[in-house]
Amino acid sequence: YIEIGDTSTIPRFYNRRDERWEDQIIDYASSHLMTLYCVEAAVMPKDELLRYKARLDREVDHQDIEEITSK
């Protein structure tokens, strides 16, 4: 699975657990460089992705967390 986000501006997301909007702080230094379809991309570390999806707290994120952690 690939989830692509726009990081050209200050990304924000709604934290449903805390019921507030938050800036998404992206630690590019901890990202992993991968080549996807002939394009080099910075990929968020798995533990950071899981924390982000837990804060989003949508049904689709619950499913993603389950699939990611079952591998």
Backbone as CSV, one residue per row, in Angstrom:
resi,resn,N_x,N_y,N_z,CA_x,CA_y,CA_z,C_x,C_y,C_z
1,TYR,0.831,-1.183,0.000,0.000,0.000,0.000,0.869,1.238,0.000
2,ILE,0.421,2.267,-0.701,1.126,3.537,-0.730,0.118,4.628,-0.391
3,GLU,0.483,5.465,0.554,-0.333,6.631,0.888,0.537,7.838,0.606
4,ILE,0.094,8.710,-0.264,0.893,9.854,-0.675,0.315,11.116,-0.042
5,GLY,1.203,11.905,0.547,0.766,13.142,1.170,1.510,14.329,0.582
6,ASP,0.876,15.477,0.599,1.478,16.707,0.104,2.292,17.334,1.229
7,THR,3.600,17.407,1.046,4.449,18.014,2.060,5.035,19.331,1.582
8,SER,4.449,19.916,0.534,4.957,21.180,0.013,4.516,22.359,0.883
9,THR,3.525,22.144,1.702,3.057,23.160,2.649,3.174,22.542,4.041
10,ILE,2.673,23.217,5.035,2.668,22.639,6.385,1.436,21.737,6.475
11,PRO,1.638,20.417,6.404,0.481,19.516,6.431,-0.169,19.498,7.815
12,ARG,-1.478,19.402,7.814,-2.249,19.318,9.062,-3.204,18.149,8.941
13,PHE,-3.584,17.599,10.071,-4.564,16.529,10.083,-5.428,16.670,11.328
14,TYR,-6.611,16.060,11.259,-7.519,16.114,12.399,-7.281,14.903,13.278
15,ASN,-6.837,15.143,14.500,-6.600,14.098,15.490,-7.938,13.799,16.154
16,ARG,-8.565,12.696,15.742,-9.894,12.369,16.259,-9.848,11.959,17.715
17,ARG,-8.733,11.386,18.157,-8.652,10.980,19.570,-8.677,12.190,20.492
18,ASP,-7.950,13.262,20.107,-7.888,14.474,20.930,-8.840,15.565,20.449
19,GLU,-9.551,15.296,19.333,-10.528,16.203,18.752,-9.955,17.589,18.479
20,ARG,-8.850,17.620,17.719,-8.241,18.898,17.364,-7.388,18.738,16.112
21,TRP,-7.160,19.855,15.425,-6.280,19.882,14.266,-4.845,19.983,14.758
22,GLU,-3.930,19.270,14.087,-2.519,19.296,14.453,-1.661,19.447,13.207
23,ASP,-0.527,20.121,13.380,0.476,20.112,12.325,1.082,18.721,12.292
24,GLN,1.315,18.221,11.112,1.982,16.931,11.008,3.478,17.198,10.904
25,ILE,4.190,16.858,11.945,5.633,17.045,11.985,6.267,15.842,11.296
26,ILE,6.998,16.100,10.239,7.598,15.018,9.460,9.096,15.015,9.697
27,ASP,9.604,13.909,10.182,11.032,13.749,10.445,11.678,13.144,9.203
28,TYR,12.061,14.015,8.278,12.630,13.531,7.021,13.945,12.788,7.241
29,ALA,14.662,13.131,8.291,15.945,12.465,8.559,15.762,10.984,8.869
30,SER,14.605,10.613,9.397,14.377,9.199,9.719,13.658,8.445,8.593
31,SER,13.329,9.156,7.515,12.668,8.507,6.380,13.632,7.577,5.653
32,HIS,13.065,6.609,4.976,13.838,5.665,4.184,13.650,6.012,2.714
33,LEU,14.736,6.110,1.963,14.613,6.380,0.543,14.347,5.078,-0.198
34,MET,13.325,5.103,-1.033,12.947,3.942,-1.835,12.654,4.419,-3.252
35,THR,12.817,3.537,-4.193,12.452,3.840,-5.572,11.109,3.181,-5.855
36,LEU,10.125,4.016,-6.176,8.768,3.558,-6.468,8.415,3.999,-7.874
37,TYR,8.211,3.052,-8.760,7.870,3.371,-10.148,8.886,4.344,-10.761
38,CYS,10.150,4.047,-10.550,11.274,4.811,-11.108,11.439,6.210,-10.499
39,VAL,10.809,6.474,-9.381,10.927,7.760,-8.709,11.430,7.509,-7.290
40,GLU,12.490,8.232,-6.888,12.985,8.098,-5.522,12.076,8.891,-4.588
41,ALA,11.638,8.233,-3.514,10.709,8.866,-2.583,11.148,8.592,-1.156
42,ALA,10.920,9.571,-0.286,11.170,9.396,1.141,9.947,8.717,1.742
43,VAL,10.171,7.598,2.424,9.081,6.808,2.991,9.133,6.906,4.515
44,MET,7.988,7.221,5.110,7.868,7.367,6.549,8.162,6.029,7.238
45,PRO,8.923,6.039,8.320,9.171,4.797,9.058,7.858,4.185,9.570
46,LYS,7.842,2.886,9.665,6.634,2.140,10.026,6.047,2.604,11.359
47,ASP,6.869,2.785,12.391,6.340,3.174,13.702,5.717,4.568,13.673
48,GLU,6.301,5.467,12.885,5.736,6.813,12.742,4.400,6.758,11.998
49,LEU,4.325,5.930,10.973,3.081,5.762,10.217,1.976,5.204,11.119
50,LEU,2.314,4.232,11.950,1.319,3.645,12.846,0.812,4.673,13.865
51,ARG,1.699,5.507,14.410,1.264,6.562,15.355,0.335,7.558,14.657
52,TYR,0.699,7.944,13.434,-0.112,8.886,12.663,-1.507,8.316,12.395
53,LYS,-1.568,7.079,11.948,-2.856,6.462,11.635,-3.705,6.278,12.895
54,ALA,-3.070,6.001,14.025,-3.818,5.865,15.280,-4.465,7.192,15.667
55,ARG,-3.785,8.299,15.433,-4.357,9.609,15.765,-5.463,9.999,14.796
56,LEU,-5.357,9.571,13.527,-6.436,9.850,12.574,-7.713,9.138,13.005
57,ASP,-7.554,7.902,13.464,-8.640,7.149,14.101,-9.886,6.973,13.231
58,ARG,-9.676,6.798,11.926,-10.804,6.504,11.033,-10.890,4.993,10.859
59,GLU,-12.013,4.521,10.392,-12.185,3.078,10.175,-11.117,2.541,9.222
60,VAL,-10.838,3.279,8.155,-9.827,2.840,7.191,-8.446,2.767,7.851
61,ASP,-8.167,3.656,8.794,-6.883,3.630,9.500,-6.791,2.422,10.425
62,HIS,-7.890,2.050,11.050,-7.909,0.844,11.891,-7.570,-0.377,11.035
63,GLN,-8.157,-0.422,9.855,-7.888,-1.530,8.933,-6.420,-1.515,8.497
64,ASP,-5.899,-0.329,8.162,-4.496,-0.215,7.757,-3.569,-0.681,8.876
65,ILE,-3.842,-0.249,10.106,-3.013,-0.640,11.246,-3.015,-2.149,11.412
66,GLU,-4.181,-2.743,11.301,-4.292,-4.197,11.433,-3.470,-4.905,10.342
67,GLU,-3.581,-4.423,9.123,-2.842,-5.053,8.019,-1.332,-4.838,8.146
68,ILE,-0.931,-3.652,8.553,0.499,-3.342,8.695,1.124,-4.170,9.816
69,THR,0.429,-4.287,10.925,1.002,-4.990,12.079,0.906,-6.514,11.962
70,SER,0.104,-7.008,11.064,-0.038,-8.462,10.928,1.049,-9.068,10.044
71,LYS,1.871,-8.222,9.436,2.923,-8.713,8.537,4.227,-8.871,9.255
